[in-house]
Amino acid sequence: MRKFLAIAVVAALVLGALGGVAAAQDKVIKLGTLYPLTGPCATAGQRCKAAVMTAVEVINNAHPDLDVPLAAQEGVMDGYKFELVHADTQGKPNVGKSEAERLFNQEGVWAILGSYNSAVTKPASFVAERKGKIFMCGCSSSAALTERNFKHFFRIAPTDKTESHEFVTFMDWVNEKYDADIETVGLIYENTEFGKHAAEEGKAAADEAGYEVVADVAFSPGATTMDSEVQSLKAADPDVVFGACLGGDYTLWVRTMKKMNWLPKMSLNYCTGYQDPMIAKQLGDDGNYFMGGTGYSPQFADLMPAVAAVEEIYKEITEPSVPFDSDSIKEAAAMFVLAQAIEKAGELDHDKVAKTLHSNTWEAPLTLSGEVAFVPGGQNELAMSYLTQLQGGDYKIIYPPEVANAELVYPMVPWEER
Amino acid sequence: MTLFVQVTLDGLLTGLLYALVATGLSLIWGVMDVINFAHGEYLMVAMYVSYWLGFLMNIDPLFSWIGAAVFVFILAALTYKLIIKFTVGKSALSALLATFGLSMVLKNTALYNFSPNFRLLSDTILGGKRFLIGDIVIPLPQVVIGIFAVVVVGTLFWLIKRTRLGWAIQATALNKQAAELMGINTEWIYTLVFGLGGACCGIAGGLLPSYLAVHPEVGSLFSLIAFVIVALGGFGSIPGAFLAALMIGLVEAYSGFYIAPVFKYVAVFGIYIVVVMFRPRGLFGW
């Protein structure tokens, strides 16, 4: 009898322990990340991945010193922790779509964050919507993404539409303040979902504001030369260029303009190579005086005081160690918003979490507005960015004037005078 | 008129760069019947060698191309010794697949060691330099690459046509067994040809960081264009590859400027399809 009791106690302990393990395992929310970890946009993709990892580190563990949501506690819903499964889109829509399917079907992820390139986000988020699962997008900017009326798609970033309107409003302001005589616009963009939509929105906004679009230059990403592209711009000689070129294409574009000895009076860039501080650094003086919409740069520290401490964790994860940039920080913000919604919903039903996301305003200290709120279709209606200009390698805020910390250099300083 | 001259000049300079890349491929193809799928990756390796020589030792691409060319010469010679040698005499597909595998190895080795990040050399001697004739801009980096292309292709042509070594290479290309009976060390010729083919690419890759960013995927499109050039010029024909490269450069420039930039590669690959359909041996092939 004593022997039987001993066996029963041991069995109970073993079962209890196994049960504990099972319970601990159950308290995991698997999330997929979908970024271009290789290919032409890999630098940006690697940083976006590191940004989500940073947010998960803060949410999963107690960081009471950080002034961001969920930092003080460990996990969400009384002990649930996030586990990330990373996938590489290579920046290709077909790869992104199949990886999204693999993440849901084989890895069993609960939701996906991603995927930087709008062209990839479009089919990948379609997979999520078809499955009734959540796709949380940080920085893809094509306006078309949130015009599909999807129920489970959410996007933190401002769209190209928003940025295009910002650009023309800014041009009006420059004309007024600097007597700049800006009349014509040229467009240069990669021939992808992102580039084409950015150009469409840019053209529409310029037309509406009374600017004449005199050059419309689409190019194939990863080109060996950009001579024809720059020659076409130079021939039309627009006052302002709206640019939508990513990564290496951006550097080639800038260097080809230098080679061809041509610059517009002003260059306004969508979320492109312009926003990548590493590329700006590598271009050195050649990168100066270009402009673009920017959601974050270390020079914004005073405006976003909560970022600095989180950024320290991010810097430890990135190799080489870099601060957040305008794109990656939106991916971190996306993760924080998703985690808050799960916490508030109190359960893992996708529809319930999606509904919760739609019906609340979320604390988002990693965004310029400090808050996030989604309208039907999933666009963050509070999304905003400032217009910056690279001066001496720093992103200086130029517009809106109430937050500006530098004076606009207009027109751009010609190549031979640098 | 100025614009036409400028576009023509851009096309010719781009064509000369392509000639430097494609000549090596044509040489290997012509002598050994081997389609070297790793050719674009040789270019990428050369660019990394030049970049690191510039970044770590402050050697400008204007000089570091020598290191890049020697490195890729050795890499290509080893490719023959360790891989291609075992495919000679077997199905043409085996060499093709072996070099495709090598291209994957080189690309992923670069990814693993250097990450996918773009790397750009700043303040190079040639970077951004240009001179003007009226309104026509003549970019110095491309002019220098063009001069290298003329010299390298010319030297290679002279070597093949006018020297005993060249005759030995031609004999090996025409009939390996007969060449061996004449006392030619075909094994050595093959190693040298593979090395020279790689070195041509190495010179181009060594000079390119003057204005082009380096990353593991950088060779892919160059490789495809080089295949088009070799097919257009005629397999194994060095003058053919040279002229075809100039044609492709001009087609790219004219279609890019006068039709649309996004159309330029459509035109280039469209020409390839037409040539393959109507003259599979290429414009200058026999």
Interface residues (C-beta under 8 A of the other chain):
Chain A: L37 T38 G39 P40 A42 T43 G45 Q46 N191 V217 A218 F219 S220 G222 A223 T224 T225 M226 D227 S228 E229 Q231 S232 A235 G247 G248 T251 L252 R255 K258 K259 M260 N261 M278 I279 Q282 L283 G284 D286 E319 W415
Chain B: L3 Q6 V7 D10 T14 L111 S115 P116 N117 F118 R119 L120 S122 D123 G127 G128 R130 L132 V137 P139 P141 Q142 Y211 L212 A213 H215 P216 E217 V218 S220 L221 F222 I225 E252 A253 S255 G256 F257 A260 P261 V262 K264 Y265
